[in-house]
Amino acid sequence: MCIRDREKKDLRQIAVEQFGEVIALVSVCRAVTIDVPVMSIIAMRAGLEIDDILDDAGAYSATLLPKIAAAGGEAEACRAAAAWYGPNGTKVPNLVKPL
């Protein structure tokens, strides 16, 4: 595998994990939703097709749901969504928006 292919795989894995996490958080937090155009732009800039990673991101999110429930449920999911993916998010800013 050449370096470029490995970098793309790494970017894909990062996108699957970040998008999966945000899918899980908005599944629990009813106050926010994913900003789909922002998600699409992020994928496109990483050289990825959004449709190619959403199934894997959804599967990854399913593994996170029990952990989110155990960590504090909706209140904690809303806090994490805002802190990590809101306007001043520390992981991917502007990936979620209020409903």
Secondary structure, 3 states (H helix, E strand, C coil): CCHHHHHHHHHHHHHHHHHHHHHHHHHHCCCEEECHHHHHHHHHHCCCCHHHHHHHHHHHHHHHHHHHHHCCHHHHHHHHHHHHHCCCCCCCCCCEEEC
